[in-house]
Structures are given as C-alpha cells and as structure tokens.
Amino acid sequence: PTNDFFPELGSLPRADVIYFCSPNNPTGAVASKAQLTSLVQHAKKNGSIIVFDAAYAPFIRNPLIPKSIFEIEGARSCCIEVNSFSKYAGFTGVRLGWTVIPDEVKFSDGTPVRQDFNRVMTTAFNGASNIVQSGGIACLDKEGIEEISKLMDYYLGNASILKKGIEECGFKAHGGKDSPYVFVDLKGEKSWDMFSKILENAQVVTIPGAGFGPGGEGFLRLSAFAPKESCVEAVQRLKELFKNK
C-alpha cells in the first residue's frame, strides 16, 4: 500500500508472463500512465509478455488515467489485453469477453503469439452463442453505452459512500475512485477476524483480504455492486459498530 499497490518492478524476478489488472480487484488501485509506462518498459527489457486485465476500465473517469494498455507507447509489441462484459454490463453469468493480441507480440523465435492463441481457442472453445453475442452488440450501441455509463456512475457513487463511511469509522481505505472496490486497512488485525466481527455484530457482509492470497491479509474488500440503499445502510451499521473505536 505504500506504493499504492503498484509492484516494485526492480525487485521482481524475470517472468515470461506478467499479469496486471487496473483498476485492480481487490485493492481498487488504478495505475497511472507513468506507472503503466514503466511496466511496459520493464516487460520489453526482460522479454516478458504483459496480460493486461481491463475488465474495470469503464469505471475510470479521470481523463489522465489510461483505460487500455495500448495507450502506452511500445505496448503493442509486448502486451495482450483482456476484457469482459461481466462487470459493467451484468454478463457475469452469461460470460462474454474478448482478447486483443497485436500482430507485433511475438515469441523469442519470431512466431506471432496470436497464432498459438488462435490454435488453443479454436481447439478448446466453440465460441459464444449467437444470442449472447447479440446481447454484447446491443451493449455497444448508442443506447447501450448510455445505460452502461449511468450504471458505472451509480456504482462509483456507491463506492464513494462506502469509502467515506469506513474512513469515518477510523480506518484507512484505498480505492473507491475510478474503481468499484474499497480496500480497507485493518491496522494489523486479521481479515477473517474482522469479517466475523462485522458479520456477527452488524450483519454486513465484507470480503476478507486473505481470501485473495497472503498479500491480502490485514485488509477487507468492500464492493459497490449493490443498491445504493444497501450501501447507506451498511455504512450506518458500521458506524454504530465502531463508534467507540
């Protein structure tokens, strides 16, 4: 968190593939253009391929924050971008997404990565059904984009409510801006212990950071994917629980 959850690139071992998600789940952190530029430069220097997860990109409202890794110079030669309708168009159960692999991304022997990816996909996957594809197309027409934008604003409003509320309870919170997630620093307390305390005493469901891996210990994730009224009620209950904190 001291580096806003952006990796210390100089201390990382070399890797063939680097996975990076921004806006990030679960931390809510959003990488700046300068940070993404350093990430691309790191990958090019080490011969790595970045898999950039842009599933939460529509939540970005700051015009200075890149929504795509391909806004970064040099990214076309070392980056693959994946995205999905799940988060911003409610396709979580329907499942429809896409992958962008530029021709310039190649293995060390010069073979285009997209050739292998296409071989794997056409062998293991028969494609999304026509009805699902039609739904995706509808999301991208003028009316669909307008509805999605309204929904993103609604969830961002919820995130602001949650972040402000948990900070008023005495906690430091990350994310919640250009992102639907708020990551709460528990100041050394175990995430499952805090999860249980909040659930049992306030009947509010949170997500323990430890559930995302060892690096998430000591944090809780709050999600804006709920009705506004539920977020307001949750904050009221949390304030009551921590009023003497």
HELIX and SHEET records of a PDB file:
HELIX    1   1 LEU A    9  SER A   11  5                                   3    
HELIX    2   2 LYS A   33  ASN A   46  1                                  14    
HELIX    3   3 ALA A   57  PHE A   59  5                                   3    
HELIX    4   4 ILE A   69  GLU A   71  5                                   3    
HELIX    5   5 ALA A   75  SER A   77  5                                   3    
HELIX    6   6 SER A   86  ALA A   89  1                                   4    
HELIX    7   7 VAL A  113  ALA A  124  1                                  12    
HELIX    8   8 ASN A  130  CYS A  139  1                                  10    
HELIX    9   9 LYS A  142  GLU A  168  1                                  27    
HELIX   10  10 SER A  191  ALA A  202  1                                  12    
HELIX   11  11 GLY A  209  PHE A  212  5                                   4    
HELIX   12  12 PRO A  214  GLY A  216  5                                   3    
HELIX   13  13 LYS A  228  LEU A  241  1                                  14    
SHEET    1   A 4 VAL A  17  CYS A  21  0                                        
SHEET    2   A 4 ILE A  49  ASP A  53  1                                        
SHEET    3   A 4 CYS A  79  SER A  84  1                                        
SHEET    4   A 4 GLY A  97  VAL A 100 -1                                        
SHEET    1   B 4 LYS A 172  GLY A 175  0                                        
SHEET    2   B 4 TYR A 181  ASP A 185 -1                                        
SHEET    3   B 4 PHE A 219  SER A 223 -1                                        
SHEET    4   B 4 ILE A 207  PRO A 208 -1                                        
END                                                                             
